[in-house]
Amino acid sequence: MAVSKSIPAAIKRQVKEIVEAFNDEISISWSRYELRFKGPYVYLDRQDPPRFYSGPIARLEYGGSLTNWRFVIFRYSFDDYDPAEDGFPGFGELDGSIVTALRVGLKAYPPDWRP
């Protein structure tokens, strides 16, 4: 996957809209994804009840289009993002889309999970 040095502003806006719509969809659980952009990456953090824990879930690497993202899970055991890690729930469902990445994040780290 060819990686751009940064994500274009138009793509960032679209990503924010997709995540906002997804957050509205899962609002019954009170979980909310939060985004951080840095270079070619979107960091997915999530705020979960009951104490509104907020922490990292995954990093998405921009692959040149809105439908081409590389998902890398955050490993709490090592406090890092490991591109080689593939033994988590939902891994086989990843298809490069933002929505699937958000769903897989919920499977890998359900809202009631705590590090």
Stockholm file with secondary structure:
# STOCKHOLM 1.0

chainA/1-115         MAVSKSIPAAIKRQVKEIVEAFNDEISISWSRYELRFKGPYVYLDRQDPPRFYSGPIARLEYGGSLTNWRFVIFRYSFDDYDPAEDGFPGFGELDGSIVTALRVGLKAYPPDWRP
#=GR chainA/1-115 SS CCCCSSCCHHHHHHHHHHHHHHHHHTGGGTCEEEEEEETTEEEEEEEETTTTEEEEEEEEEEEEETTEEEEEEEETTTTEECTTCCCSTTGGGCCSCHHHHHHHHHHHSCTTCCC
#=GC SS_cons         CCCCSSCCHHHHHHHHHHHHHHHHHTGGGTCEEEEEEETTEEEEEEEETTTTEEEEEEEEEEEEETTEEEEEEEETTTTEECTTCCCSTTGGGCCSCHHHHHHHHHHHSCTTCCC
//
